[in-house]
Amino acid sequence: MSPQEWLDANGGPRRFRQGDTADPFSLQPWLQKRGYELLLGKNQFKLKPITSKRVKGVVLSRPDFLAFVDQLRIAEGLEPIIPSNKRQQNG
């Protein structure tokens, strides 16, 4: 596969700021700044809005959690964690 064929299939190199990560413990304060509380369990990620005491939150799998984080990142003009060609495969 030529470099141009790879670029056509995968896009150009992705750019992240220093400190950007998919680590849930590092994402807790990042999400908190955006109004979400993240509670971690065994292979579960519970998200709930900070402003609502009545909402119990939603339990997500890791792929669903990362998709949620990517929605927030894309809305802010940031590079998503999951590459676009992988997001299409996973739905």
N, CA and C atoms as an extended XYZ file, in Angstrom:
273
Properties=species:S:1:pos:R:3:atomname:S:1:resname:S:1:resid:I:1 pbc="F F F"
N         0.866       -1.177        0.000 N   MET     1
C         0.000        0.000        0.000 CA  MET     1
C         0.908        1.234        0.000 C   MET     1
N         0.610        2.115       -0.898 N   SER     2
C         1.410        3.343       -0.979 CA  SER     2
C         0.979        4.306        0.135 C   SER     2
N         1.851        5.258        0.463 N   PRO     3
C         1.450        6.252        1.478 CA  PRO     3
C         0.173        7.001        1.100 C   PRO     3
N        -0.004        7.312       -0.171 N   GLN     4
C        -1.206        8.030       -0.593 CA  GLN     4
C        -2.451        7.172       -0.442 C   GLN     4
N        -2.330        5.878       -0.729 N   GLU     5
C        -3.473        4.970       -0.543 CA  GLU     5
C        -3.853        4.890        0.942 C   GLU     5
N        -2.840        4.844        1.817 N   TRP     6
C        -3.112        4.805        3.255 CA  TRP     6
C        -3.791        6.092        3.701 C   TRP     6
N        -3.287        7.240        3.239 N   LEU     7
C        -3.901        8.521        3.607 CA  LEU     7
C        -5.333        8.604        3.099 C   LEU     7
N        -5.591        8.108        1.896 N   ASP     8
C        -6.951        8.119        1.350 CA  ASP     8
C        -7.885        7.259        2.195 C   ASP     8
N        -7.378        6.131        2.705 N   ALA     9
C        -8.205        5.219        3.494 CA  ALA     9
C        -8.357        5.672        4.939 C   ALA     9
N        -7.318        6.318        5.494 N   ASN    10
C        -7.313        6.615        6.927 CA  ASN    10
C        -7.313        8.097        7.263 C   ASN    10
N        -7.140        8.943        6.291 N   GLY    11
C        -7.042       10.371        6.570 CA  GLY    11
C        -5.634       10.734        7.015 C   GLY    11
N        -5.431       12.004        7.271 N   GLY    12
C        -4.118       12.473        7.696 CA  GLY    12
C        -3.841       12.163        9.148 C   GLY    12
N        -2.670       12.552        9.617 N   PRO    13
C        -2.347       12.313       11.019 CA  PRO    13
C        -3.267       13.098       11.936 C   PRO    13
N        -3.640       12.485       13.044 N   ARG    14
C        -4.514       13.148       14.011 CA  ARG    14
C        -3.660       13.947       14.978 C   ARG    14
N        -4.189       15.071       15.447 N   ARG    15
C        -3.442       15.965       16.332 CA  ARG    15
C        -4.160       16.083       17.674 C   ARG    15
N        -3.397       15.881       18.746 N   PHE    16
C        -3.923       16.017       20.100 CA  PHE    16
C        -3.066       16.994       20.872 C   PHE    16
N        -3.695       17.685       21.801 N   ARG    17
C        -2.941       18.555       22.696 CA  ARG    17
C        -2.227       17.697       23.734 C   ARG    17
N        -1.156       18.224       24.281 N   GLN    18
C        -0.451       17.516       25.333 CA  GLN    18
C        -1.410       17.291       26.509 C   GLN    18
N        -1.455       16.072       27.001 N   GLY    19
C        -2.328       15.743       28.128 CA  GLY    19
C        -3.662       15.152       27.721 C   GLY    19
N        -4.039       15.239       26.439 N   ASP    20
C        -5.285       14.609       25.993 CA  ASP    20
C        -5.153       13.100       26.143 C   ASP    20
N        -6.185       12.470       26.670 N   THR    21
C        -6.113       11.046       26.979 CA  THR    21
C        -7.505       10.426       26.959 C   THR    21
N        -7.544        9.102       26.858 N   ALA    22
C        -8.796        8.359       26.970 CA  ALA    22
C        -8.918        7.707       28.342 C   ALA    22
N        -7.973        7.995       29.225 N   ASP    23
C        -7.998        7.425       30.570 CA  ASP    23
C        -9.171        8.002       31.358 C   ASP    23
N       -10.067        7.144       31.847 N   PRO    24
C       -11.253        7.646       32.550 CA  PRO    24
C       -10.928        8.483       33.787 C   PRO    24
N        -9.864        8.130       34.511 N   PHE    25
C        -9.515        8.910       35.700 CA  PHE    25
C        -9.068       10.322       35.318 C   PHE    25
N        -8.388       10.453       34.199 N   SER    26
C        -7.983       11.774       33.716 CA  SER    26
C        -9.161       12.543       33.128 C   SER    26
N       -10.152       11.816       32.627 N   LEU    27
C       -11.315       12.469       32.032 CA  LEU    27
C       -12.315       12.971       33.078 C   LEU    27
N       -12.233       12.463       34.316 N   GLN    28
C       -13.177       12.906       35.352 CA  GLN    28
C       -13.175       14.423       35.531 C   GLN    28
N       -12.031       15.075       35.760 N   PRO    29
C       -12.076       16.536       35.915 CA  PRO    29
C       -12.459       17.257       34.619 C   PRO    29
N       -12.080       16.699       33.487 N   TRP    30
C       -12.440       17.291       32.185 CA  TRP    30
C       -13.961       17.293       32.018 C   TRP    30
N       -14.595       16.171       32.359 N   LEU    31
C       -16.056       16.085       32.277 CA  LEU    31
C       -16.725       16.967       33.318 C   LEU    31
N       -16.128       17.046       34.499 N   GLN    32
C       -16.702       17.878       35.561 CA  GLN    32
C       -16.768       19.344       35.118 C   GLN    32
N       -15.758       19.812       34.422 N   LYS    33
C       -15.763       21.189       33.909 CA  LYS    33
C       -16.877       21.396       32.894 C   LYS    33
N       -17.358       20.323       32.312 N   ARG    34
C       -18.424       20.399       31.315 CA  ARG    34
C       -19.783       20.022       31.889 C   ARG    34
N       -19.846       19.861       33.220 N   GLY    35
C       -21.126       19.655       33.892 CA  GLY    35
C       -21.540       18.219       34.107 C   GLY    35
N       -20.590       17.279       34.026 N   TYR    36
C       -20.925       15.868       34.205 CA  TYR    36
C       -20.090       15.254       35.314 C   TYR    36
N       -20.751       14.407       36.105 N   GLU    37
C       -20.051       13.629       37.119 CA  GLU    37
C       -19.841       12.236       36.562 C   GLU    37
N       -18.612       11.728       36.664 N   LEU    38
C       -18.291       10.390       36.183 CA  LEU    38
C       -17.989        9.505       37.376 C   LEU    38
N       -18.764        8.431       37.498 N   LEU    39
C       -18.537        7.428       38.539 CA  LEU    39
C       -18.071        6.157       37.839 C   LEU    39
N       -16.978        5.608       38.333 N   LEU    40
C       -16.392        4.442       37.681 CA  LEU    40
C       -16.696        3.176       38.455 C   LEU    40
N       -17.080        2.143       37.719 N   GLY    41
C       -17.306        0.817       38.291 CA  GLY    41
C       -16.542       -0.190       37.463 C   GLY    41
N       -16.745       -1.449       37.734 N   LYS    42
C       -16.055       -2.484       36.984 CA  LYS    42
C       -16.582       -2.523       35.546 C   LYS    42
N       -15.773       -2.050       34.627 N   ASN    43
C       -16.124       -1.984       33.207 CA  ASN    43
C       -17.414       -1.203       32.957 C   ASN    43
N       -17.746       -0.283       33.844 N   GLN    44
C       -18.930        0.552       33.674 CA  GLN    44
C       -18.567        2.004       33.961 C   GLN    44
N       -19.223        2.857       33.242 N   PHE    45
C       -19.005        4.289       33.370 CA  PHE    45
C       -20.358        4.935       33.580 C   PHE    45
N       -20.578        5.508       34.743 N   LYS    46
C       -21.869        6.131       35.054 CA  LYS    46
C       -21.702        7.641       34.937 C   LYS    46
N       -22.502        8.236       34.066 N   LEU    47
C       -22.479        9.678       33.847 CA  LEU    47
C       -23.781       10.281       34.310 C   LEU    47
N       -23.674       11.409       34.998 N   LYS    48
C       -24.883       12.136       35.364 CA  LYS    48
C       -24.573       13.620       35.390 C   LYS    48
N       -25.569       14.429       35.060 N   PRO    49
C       -25.363       15.880       35.110 CA  PRO    49
C       -25.142       16.336       36.545 C   PRO    49
N       -24.212       17.234       36.738 N   ILE    50
C       -23.913       17.757       38.079 CA  ILE    50
C       -25.069       18.592       38.596 C   ILE    50
N       -25.764       19.282       37.716 N   THR    51
C       -26.805       20.226       38.127 CA  THR    51
C       -28.075       19.546       38.620 C   THR    51
N       -28.257       18.270       38.327 N   SER    52
C       -29.494       17.586       38.694 CA  SER    52
C       -29.240       16.550       39.777 C   SER    52
N       -29.924       16.719       40.913 N   LYS    53
C       -29.795       15.740       41.992 CA  LYS    53
C       -30.791       14.598       41.825 C   LYS    53
N       -31.802       14.811       41.010 N   ARG    54
C       -32.828       13.771       40.822 CA  ARG    54
C       -32.424       12.740       39.774 C   ARG    54
N       -31.612       13.144       38.812 N   VAL    55
C       -31.230       12.224       37.740 CA  VAL    55
C       -30.213       11.224       38.287 C   VAL    55
N       -30.497        9.938       38.087 N   LYS    56
C       -29.601        8.893       38.586 CA  LYS    56
C       -28.394        8.704       37.685 C   LYS    56
N       -28.484        9.127       36.464 N   GLY    57
C       -27.382        8.966       35.530 CA  GLY    57
C       -27.602        7.774       34.635 C   GLY    57
N       -26.684        7.624       33.710 N   VAL    58
C       -26.778        6.535       32.752 CA  VAL    58
C       -25.482        5.728       32.824 C   VAL    58
N       -25.618        4.398       32.766 N   VAL    59
C       -24.458        3.508       32.797 CA  VAL    59
C       -24.087        3.177       31.358 C   VAL    59
N       -22.806        3.387       31.038 N   LEU    60
C       -22.324        3.175       29.680 CA  LEU    60
C       -21.197        2.149       29.664 C   LEU    60
N       -21.084        1.467       28.540 N   SER    61
C       -19.922        0.611       28.308 CA  SER    61
C       -18.751        1.511       27.914 C   SER    61
N       -17.544        0.976       27.878 N   ARG    62
C       -16.385        1.791       27.489 CA  ARG    62
C       -16.538        2.383       26.084 C   ARG    62
N       -16.945        1.598       25.067 N   PRO    63
C       -17.115        2.204       23.736 CA  PRO    63
C       -18.165        3.318       23.730 C   PRO    63
N       -19.270        3.131       24.449 N   ASP    64
C       -20.311        4.166       24.507 CA  ASP    64
C       -19.819        5.393       25.270 C   ASP    64
N       -19.040        5.164       26.319 N   PHE    65
C       -18.474        6.274       27.080 CA  PHE    65
C       -17.539        7.103       26.196 C   PHE    65
N       -16.655        6.427       25.467 N   LEU    66
C       -15.731        7.156       24.593 CA  LEU    66
C       -16.475        7.873       23.464 C   LEU    66
N       -17.557        7.282       22.983 N   ALA    67
C       -18.360        7.957       21.960 CA  ALA    67
C       -18.981        9.233       22.534 C   ALA    67
N       -19.427        9.188       23.790 N   PHE    68
C       -19.981       10.378       24.446 CA  PHE    68
C       -18.913       11.452       24.593 C   PHE    68
N       -17.722       11.049       25.049 N   VAL    69
C       -16.613       11.995       25.190 CA  VAL    69
C       -16.279       12.613       23.822 C   VAL    69
N       -16.276       11.782       22.785 N   ASP    70
C       -15.985       12.290       21.441 CA  ASP    70
C       -17.017       13.313       20.984 C   ASP    70
N       -18.285       13.103       21.325 N   GLN    71
C       -19.315       14.093       20.974 CA  GLN    71
C       -18.993       15.443       21.594 C   GLN    71
N       -18.579       15.437       22.851 N   LEU    72
C       -18.206       16.686       23.522 CA  LEU    72
C       -16.964       17.293       22.890 C   LEU    72
N       -15.960       16.450       22.577 N   ARG    73
C       -14.722       16.943       21.974 CA  ARG    73
C       -14.997       17.552       20.600 C   ARG    73
N       -15.788       16.881       19.781 N   ILE    74
C       -16.101       17.381       18.440 CA  ILE    74
C       -16.860       18.695       18.527 C   ILE    74
N       -17.794       18.798       19.478 N   ALA    75
C       -18.556       20.041       19.663 CA  ALA    75
C       -17.644       21.215       20.020 C   ALA    75
N       -16.509       20.915       20.658 N   GLU    76
C       -15.549       21.950       21.028 CA  GLU    76
C       -14.469       22.148       19.966 C   GLU    76
N       -14.597       21.440       18.842 N   GLY    77
C       -13.619       21.569       17.772 CA  GLY    77
C       -12.339       20.784       18.016 C   GLY    77
N       -12.387       19.808       18.914 N   LEU    78
C       -11.211       18.999       19.228 CA  LEU    78
C       -11.240       17.691       18.450 C   LEU    78
N       -10.086       17.104       18.282 N   GLU    79
C        -9.954       15.812       17.613 CA  GLU    79
C       -10.637       14.738       18.462 C   GLU    79
N       -11.479       13.896       17.859 N   PRO    80
C       -12.095       12.813       18.634 CA  PRO    80
C       -11.058       11.755       19.012 C   PRO    80
N       -11.303       11.062       20.104 N   ILE    81
C       -10.403       10.010       20.558 CA  ILE    81
C       -10.450        8.823       19.597 C   ILE    81
N       -11.662        8.443       19.217 N   ILE    82
C       -11.836        7.318       18.303 CA  ILE    82
C       -11.736        7.849       16.875 C   ILE    82
N       -10.840        7.302       16.044 N   PRO    83
C       -10.728        7.773       14.664 CA  PRO    83
C       -12.040        7.596       13.904 C   PRO    83
N       -12.296        8.465       12.953 N   SER    84
C       -13.572        8.433       12.232 CA  SER    84
C       -13.794        7.101       11.538 C   SER    84
N       -12.754        6.475       10.991 N   ASN    85
C       -12.965        5.186       10.315 CA  ASN    85
C       -13.328        4.089       11.318 C   ASN    85
N       -12.922        4.197       12.567 N   LYS    86
C       -13.288        3.225       13.604 CA  LYS    86
C       -14.692        3.489       14.128 C   LYS    86
N       -15.081        4.779       14.218 N   ARG    87
C       -16.436        5.114       14.686 CA  ARG    87
C       -17.470        4.588       13.729 C   ARG    87
N       -17.209        4.649       12.446 N   GLN    88
C       -18.161        4.159       11.451 CA  GLN    88
C       -18.347        2.654       11.563 C   GLN    88
N       -17.261        1.932       11.878 N   GLN    89
C       -17.355        0.476       12.020 CA  GLN    89
C       -18.148        0.094       13.258 C   GLN    89
N       -18.008        0.891       14.337 N   ASN    90
C       -18.653        0.559       15.593 CA  ASN    90
C       -20.065        1.128       15.711 C   ASN    90
N       -20.489        1.895       14.721 N   GLY    91
C       -21.843        2.446       14.772 CA  GLY    91
C       -21.839        3.793       15.252 C   GLY    91
